[in-house]
Amino acid sequence: MWCEAWDVRRARAAVLVAAAVGLLTRTLIAANDPGPADVRFFQGFAKAVTVYGPIRIYEQPLPGLPVYNHPPLAGWMLLALNNISEFGISFATLIRWPASIADFFCVLLVFEIVRRRAPLRTALLCGIGVAVSPVLIATSGYHGNTDAVAVMFALAAAHLLADRRSPLAAGVAAALSISVKFIPVVVIPALLVAALRGGRPVLVRFAAGFAAVFALVWGPALVTVPQDLQRHVLEYAGGSYRLWGLVRFADVFGLPESVIAFMQGGGHFLFVLLCVAAGAWLAWLRPAQLPGVVAVTLGLLLLLSTASGLQYLTWAAAGMFVLGLWEGIAYSSVVGLTAVLGYSGRSAVRWSEPVLYLGAAGWIVLAAGLVTGAHRLLATGPGGGPAAPAGRARVSVPRTDRPSESTVT
């Protein structure tokens, strides 16, 4: 037992070093590269926030800038970063820090999640995989944005609820995830279902943590500018580019423009509902595998997304390592090359033919990884151990911190 604890400490220290090196790499990129157009847009948003405030900004036209589609917490973050920039640190560097720091914590999270479900060596490699993931380095260190922050909070909520048995903190993390980027809203039903499976006290504490943060962060905007918030944030469907996934294939195969317009318009809500339903169903069947359920749900959202953006590729990057080592390596490698080449081109929203082909290959790799990952989740028993063979009674066993080698490889 002492030797096993020592091995965990050494592995955790190695992962911590990898996370620190990954953070340093991202920070150096942010400090020495101006980044894509989004960096300038965020600087414009930050200046607008200092004038109008994080709440009133939703009702402002903001000429020369795209739609301000970020949840309320992002406004407070921009206000803080703009104030810090007055001390002489470039805002272009600062705006890449939140995502880079989120990746640092994601490395630690993935290690802690996987080590409870797989051999320690696999957990170590998965944690390091997140630290060196090309797609995460490119998007967090170069692009910035807040997608990685939202994913980090979503995985933290699942870990706190399923592994740490801290439903109050899990509710807080869940609310923070949708307060910085609205994308993780698809995992909230799964988290609620898992809390429900834990019993009424767990559900009440989770809901209390979620409601308190949601009211604090979202309440002022919902009361002051509800229609603008709904139009710009809640109903935002992404850009109209046809670079990734379903709309890319629809364009290649010559589907009618009306079909593509429907997919990118009201039809995208159907895909969102499908992701929500899949996540809730998996959470009901396998509440002990909640981190994997969150990973599948976010990955499925990216798979079915009708919007295109290189930063969106982060939605599944850390989660694929939660689902499996080889799934994570395959996705990070193919999609990472897509991101690196995409950012190296003339524009991050105008991909060359090779990048488009790589994106299609990455979509296929993502689909395959989600299938194998979901199958592995369902192959475990409801309590986290291996599923009982057909015809034999399932016996519940007490949960321990000892990893089970049969759930994730």
Salt bridges, closest charged atoms under 4 A:
ASP7 OD1 - ARG10 NH2 2.96
ASP38 OD2 - HIS143 NE2 2.76
GLU59 OE2 - ARG56 NH1 3.09
ASP103 OD2 - ARG26 NE 2.84
GLU112 OE2 - ARG12 NE 2.70
GLU112 OE1 - ARG115 NE 2.78
GLU112 OE1 - ARG116 NH1 3.21
ASP147 OD1 - LYS181 NZ 3.57
ASP163 OD1 - ARG117 NH2 2.57
ASP163 OD2 - HIS159 ND1 3.00
ASP163 OD1 - ARG399 NH2 3.76
ASP228 OD1 - ARG231 NH2 2.72
ASP251 OD1 - ARG242 NH1 3.44
GLU257 OE1 - ARG242 NH2 2.65
GLU327 OE2 - ARG376 NH1 3.20
